[in-house]
Amino acid sequence: MKKLFLASVSAAALFASPALAQNNNSNVQQNGDSLTATVDQTGSANDADILQSGALNTGTIDQNGTNGKATIT
């Protein structure tokens, strides 16, 4: 009985995986010294761009939800 249960749980996990696809996109371009960029995306169809130049710059984008767009220059 245990083997049958584990097999059905594994099969259910395989079918659930495509629903968890996020399809998020991020682009970080840096030119300079001591630059820091962080992008955290949860949800789907989010776009984030961080473009940094110079020195000692920090950029952080935190997106939650659907169809978010964020740009730091």
PyMOL commands that set and color helices and strands:
alter all, ss='L'
color gray80, all
select helices_A, chain A and resi 2-20
alter helices_A, ss='H'
color red, helices_A
select strands_A, chain A and resi 25-33+36-44+47-55+58-66+69-72
alter strands_A, ss='S'
color yellow, strands_A
deselect
rebuild
show_as cartoon
